[in-house]
């Protein structure tokens, strides 16, 4: 496995029923994503997962001194809003 792989969280490592939902890699200047789409029967569930990931990002940046988790989450939402307007067929990181 490439040297940039993150470790499995302790709670997941200790749960025999745990499974990975999403993996995002940066390679060749673009993102590459693997999903376990079957983990959610309704695509809206992925919206909740993405929101939760955003909260984790905000908390992590806050712990690094980047501001309050709420302020950082607002920045995450700004980045999301700036990228979400591209049609699904288009990669917003190309061109």
PAZAPA-4460 file (N, C-alpha, C; in steps of 0.05 Angstrom, whole numbers, plus 32768, in hexadecimal, padded with zeros to 4 digits):
% residues 95
    n_x    n_y    n_z   ca_x   ca_y   ca_z    c_x    c_y    c_z   seq   type   mol
   8011   7FE8   8000   8000   8000   8000   8012   8019   8000     1      X     A
   800A   802D   7FF1   801B   8046   7FF0   801F   8052   800C     2      X     A
   8035   8060   800F   803C   806B   8029   8029   8080   8034     3      X     A
   8017   808A   8024   8005   809F   802C   7FEB   8095   8039     4      X     A
   7FE9   807B   803C   7FD0   8070   8046   7FCC   8077   8064     5      X     A
   7FB4   807E   806B   7FAD   8084   8087   7FA7   806B   8096     6      X     A
   7FAB   806C   80B0   7FA5   8054   80C0   7F87   8051   80C5     7      X     A
   7F7F   8039   80CC   7F63   8034   80D3   7F5E   803F   80EF     8      X     A
   7F48   804E   80F3   7F42   8059   810D   7F3F   8042   8122     9      X     A
   7F48   8046   813A   7F47   8031   814F   7F2B   8025   8153    10      X     A
   7F16   8035   8152   7EFB   802B   8156   7EF3   8018   8140    11      X     A
   7EFC   801E   8127   7EF6   800D   8111   7F07   7FF3   8112    12      X     A
   7F20   7FF6   811A   7F31   7FDF   811C   7F27   7FCB   8130    13      X     A
   7F19   7FD5   8145   7F0F   7FC3   815A   7EF3   7FB9   8155    14      X     A
   7EE7   7FBF   813E   7ECB   7FB7   8138   7ECB   7FA4   8120    15      X     A
   7EC5   7F8B   8126   7EC6   7F77   8111   7EB2   7F7D   80FA    16      X     A
   7E9E   7F8D   80FF   7E8A   7F94   80EB   7E90   7FAE   80DC    17      X     A
   7EA5   7FBB   80E3   7EAC   7FD5   80D6   7EB4   7FD0   80B9    18      X     A
   7EAF   7FE5   80A8   7EB8   7FE4   808C   7EBD   8000   8083    19      X     A
   7ECE   8002   806E   7ED5   801C   8063   7EC0   8026   8050    20      X     A
   7EBA   8040   8051   7EA5   804C   8041   7EB1   8059   8028    21      X     A
   7EC6   8068   802C   7ED2   8077   8016   7EF0   807A   801A    22      X     A
   7EFE   807A   8003   7F1B   807F   8004   7F21   8093   7FEE    23      X     A
   7F2F   80A8   7FF5   7F36   80BD   7FE1   7F54   80C0   7FE0    24      X     A
   7F5F   80BE   7FC8   7F7C   80C0   7FC4   7F82   80D8   7FB2    25      X     A
   7F98   80E5   7FB7   7FA3   80F9   7FA5   7FBA   80EC   7F95    26      X     A
   7FB7   80EB   7F7B   7FCB   80DE   7F6A   7FCA   80EC   7F4F    27      X     A
   7FE2   80F3   7F45   7FE3   80FF   7F2B   7FD5   811A   7F2A    28      X     A
   7FD3   8128   7F41   7FC8   8142   7F42   7FA9   8143   7F42    29      X     A
   7F9C   812B   7F45   7F7F   812A   7F46   7F77   8116   7F5C    30      X     A
   7F5E   8117   7F63   7F53   8105   7F78   7F49   80EB   7F6A    31      X     A
   7F4D   80D5   7F79   7F43   80BB   7F70   7F33   80B0   7F88    32      X     A
   7F1B   80A7   7F83   7F08   80A0   7F98   7EFE   8083   7F94    33      X     A
   7EFE   8074   7FAA   7EF1   805A   7FAB   7EDB   805C   7FC0    34      X     A
   7EC3   8052   7FB8   7EAB   8054   7FC9   7E9F   8039   7FCD    35      X     A
   7E94   8035   7FE5   7E82   801E   7FEA   7E66   8029   7FE9    36      X     A
   7E5C   802E   7FD0   7E43   803B   7FCC   7E2C   802B   7FD9    37      X     A
   7E2F   8011   7FDA   7E1A   8000   7FE6   7E16   8005   8004    38      X     A
   7E28   8014   8010   7E26   801A   802D   7E0D   802C   8033    39      X     A
   7E03   803A   801F   7DEC   804B   8022   7DD7   8044   800D    40      X     A
   7DBF   803F   8015   7DAA   8038   8002   7DA0   8052   7FF4    41      X     A
   7DA1   8068   8001   7D98   8082   7FF7   7DB0   8094   7FF3    42      X     A
   7DB4   80A0   7FDC   7DCA   80B2   7FD8   7DCB   80C9   7FED    43      X     A
   7DB4   80D0   7FF9   7DB4   80E5   800D   7DC5   80DD   8025    44      X     A
   7DC8   80C3   802A   7DDA   80BA   803F   7DF6   80C2   803A    45      X     A
   7DFF   80C4   8021   7E1A   80CD   801B   7E1D   80EB   8022    46      X     A
   7E07   80FA   801F   7E08   8116   8027   7E0E   8119   8045    47      X     A
   7E01   8107   8055   7E06   8107   8072   7E23   80FF   8078    48      X     A
   7E2E   80EC   8069   7E49   80E4   806D   7E5C   80FA   8066    49      X     A
   7E57   8108   804F   7E68   811F   8047   7E67   8135   805C    50      X     A
   7E50   813B   8067   7E4D   814F   807C   7E5D   8147   8094    51      X     A
   7E5C   812E   809C   7E6B   8125   80B3   7E89   8127   80AF    52      X     A
   7E92   8120   8097   7EAE   8123   8090   7EB6   8140   8092    53      X     A
   7EA5   8152   8088   7EAB   816F   808B   7EAE   8178   80A7    54      X     A
   7E9D   816D   80B9   7E9F   8174   80D6   7EBA   8169   80E1    55      X     A
   7EC2   8152   80D9   7EDC   8147   80E3   7EF3   8158   80D9    56      X     A
   7EF1   8161   80C0   7F06   8173   80B5   7F07   818D   80C5    57      X     A
   7EF0   8198   80CB   7EEE   81B1   80DA   7EFA   81AE   80F6    58      X     A
   7EF4   8198   8103   7EFE   8193   811E   7F1C   8190   811D    59      X     A
   7F27   8181   8109   7F43   817D   8107   7F52   8197   8103    60      X     A
   7F48   81A8   80F0   7F55   81C2   80EC   7F53   81D4   8105    61      X     A
   7F3C   81D3   8112   7F39   81E2   812B   7F4E   81DA   8140    62      X     A
   7F52   81C0   8142   7F66   81B6   8155   7F83   81BE   814E    63      X     A
   7F87   81C5   8134   7FA1   81CF   812B   7FA3   81ED   812E    64      X     A
   7F8E   81FA   8138   7F8F   8217   813D   7F85   8228   8126    65      X     A
   7F76   821C   8114   7F6C   822B   80FD   7F53   823B   8102    66      X     A
   7F49   823B   811A   7F31   8249   8121   7F1D   8236   812E    67      X     A
   7F05   8240   8133   7EF1   822F   813F   7EE7   821A   812B    68      X     A
   7EDE   8204   8135   7ED4   81EF   8123   7EBD   81FA   8112    69      X     A
   7EAC   820B   811D   7E96   8217   810E   7EA0   8228   80F7    70      X     A
   7EB4   8239   80FC   7EBF   824A   80E7   7ECC   823A   80D1    71      X     A
   7EDB   8225   80DA   7EE9   8214   80C6   7ED4   8205   80B6    72      X     A
   7EBF   81FC   80C2   7EAA   81ED   80B4   7E9D   8200   809E    73      X     A
   7E9A   8219   80A5   7E90   822C   8091   7EA2   822D   8079    74      X     A
   7EBD   822C   807D   7ED0   822C   8067   7ECD   8213   8056    75      X     A
   7EC9   81FC   8064   7EC5   81E3   8056   7EAC   81E5   8045    76      X     A
   7E96   81F0   8050   7E7E   81F4   8040   7E82   8206   8028    77      X     A
   7E92   821B   802B   7E98   822D   8015   7EA7   821D   7FFF    78      X     A
   7EBA   820D   8006   7EC8   81FD   7FF2   7EB6   81E9   7FE5    79      X     A
   7EA4   81DD   7FF4   7E90   81CA   7FE9   7E7E   81D8   7FD5    80      X     A
   7E74   81EF   7FDD   7E62   81FE   7FCC   7E6F   8207   7FB2    81      X     A
   7E89   820E   7FB4   7E98   8217   7F9C   7E9C   81FF   7F88    82      X     A
   7E9D   81E7   7F92   7EA3   81D0   7F81   7E8A   81C1   7F79    83      X     A
   7E74   81C3   7F88   7E5C   81B3   7F83   7E4D   81BC   7F6A    84      X     A
   7E52   81D3   7F5F   7E44   81DD   7F48   7E4B   81CF   7F2E    85      X     A
   7E61   81C0   7F2D   7E6A   81B3   7F14   7E58   819A   7F10    86      X     A
   7E4F   8196   7EF7   7E3F   817E   7EF1   7E4F   8165   7EF8    87      X     A
   7E42   814F   7F00   7E4F   8137   7F07   7E62   812B   7EF1    88      X     A
   7E5B   8130   7ED8   7E6B   8126   7EC2   7E86   8134   7EC0    89      X     A
   7E88   814C   7ECD   7EA1   815B   7ECB   7EB1   8159   7EE4    90      X     A
   7ECB   8157   7EE1   7EDD   8156   7EF7   7EE5   8173   7EFD    91      X     A
   7EDD   817F   7F14   7EE3   819B   7F19   7F01   81A0   7F1E    92      X     A
   7F11   818B   7F20   7F2E   818E   7F24   7F3E   818D   7F0A    93      X     A
   7F30   8188   7EF4   7F3E   8188   7EDA   7F39   81A2   7ECC    94      X     A
   7F4C   81A9   7EBA   7F49   81BF   7EA8   7F4A   81D8   7EB6    95      X     A
***
